[in-house]
Amino acid sequence: MSTTTSPQAPERSRQSAVEGPTGWIRDQLAVLKELLDKPLATYYLIIGCSGLLLALGLMMVLSASSIEAMQKTDNPFTWFIKQSLSAGLGLTLMWVCSRLPHKFFRWAGYPLMALSFIGLVMVLFIGSSQLGAQRWIDVGSYSIQPSEPAKLALALWGADLLARRARQGRIEWRQLLIPLMPGTALLAVMVMFGRDLGTTLVLFMVFLSLLWVVGAPVKLFGGILALAVLATLIMIKVEPYRMARIGAFLNPWADAQGDGYQAVQGQIAMGSGSWFGLGLGSSRAKWSWLPHGESDFIFAILGEELGLMGTLTVVVLFGLLGYAGLRVAARVKDSFVRLAAAAIVAWIVGQAIINMGAVLGVVPITGIPLPLVSYGGSALLPTLAALGMLLSFAKREPGAREALAARGPGPAVRALSWLGLGGTTKGRVRR
């Protein structure tokens, strides 16, 4: 197999040898730029970052949940098996979405929005309550949280609404807000009935990202932010446990055995990891010290076992994933694709920032999971579906389809052809 070398590579190598470290750094940046300029760079970035985060998440769910699972079910692998099944189903869903045309997603936002609303209504009547919050519908041994697919529904539905308005040339702010703002408010109110302020904030981020990309005026943002801050303050004031969370956020060590217990234990776990961690599986906090270590506070267990290097790796992977999504939005000309890609980035990366910030103590604890890493199939499935949609959009970048076609059949198709179950592979002679 032959390899091709850029004609500028020898010249850069000679120049970097003369200039020393500065030349070497410039040489590496030039190589990186060449890689990012390739048509499939975004496609592989999304696949690579998603796969690494998912693999890391499965590993950390096994470590963080094993002790509590053993205590409750006599099987340390109970929650890991459930998460693995969700991951397998989610990867299948991701693959299917990556092969669907963008017109399907424009249509899918409407029924998904309706199903999300119906699910949120059902939660109020038949939903189960955990820790004072009514967010789940029990189906056998599994729990479904309808507010999770509502994030994807709002991104698709809102993107199609605004794309249609943009195509028709109606970009007045009144046309932007109706019916997008009432639809978002309806979802947010239904989520708040389940006492889920964290998901409400994520829905609000999706809403703002859509308005930002479509070019809403700054004054409109100011008014919406002021209204949102006022509504948040009212919601905090009317619920005593939210007031307690704010107090615990401001000074968790003042009540380290009460309202500040989870925040304090999370900070202790993070601090115990130092640079390289205690070692995979060696967490002390998971021995019934840190509540929800497998879900909301899995970032603390990760920091304890893998140290600062592990947490920085997660931050970098989410940063690259966000960069890839914004790159899709910038390079594809279709209005719906731009809006939907930006909304997905705001949802996934914004939720990751809120979760990690809560563990680090820089934002109040909201109870939302770390995407792709935390335990929970209800959150994992729509997230992987959204990433599959980003892969489908990445194929619309300039030169991406041609590069995929030139790549030839994938390993699955080749394996089927070897077994005589698939079509002909590249280079095989038909008789």
Secondary structure, 3 states (H helix, E strand, C coil): CCCCCCCCHHHHHHHHHHHCHHHHHHHHHHHHHHHHCCCCHHHHHHHHHHHHHHHHHHHHHHHHHHHHHHHHHCCCCHHHHHHHHHHHHHHHHHHHHHCCCHHHHHHHHHHHHHHHHHHHHHHHHHCEEECCEEEEEEECCEEECCHHHHHHHHHHHHHHHHHHHHHCCCCCHHHHHCCHHHHHHHHHHHHHHCCCHHHHHHHHHHHHHHHHHHCCCHHHHHHHHHHHHHHHHHHHHHCHHHHHHHHHHHCHHHHCCCCCHHHHHHHHHHHHCCCCCCCCCCCCCCCCCCCCCCCCCHHHHHHHHHHHHHHHHHHHHHHHHHHHHHHHHHHCCCHHHHHHHHHHHHHHHHHHHHHHHHHHCCCCCCCCCCCCCCCCHHHHHHHHHHHHHHHHHHCCCCCHHHHHHHHCCCHHHHHHHHCCCCCCCCCCCCC
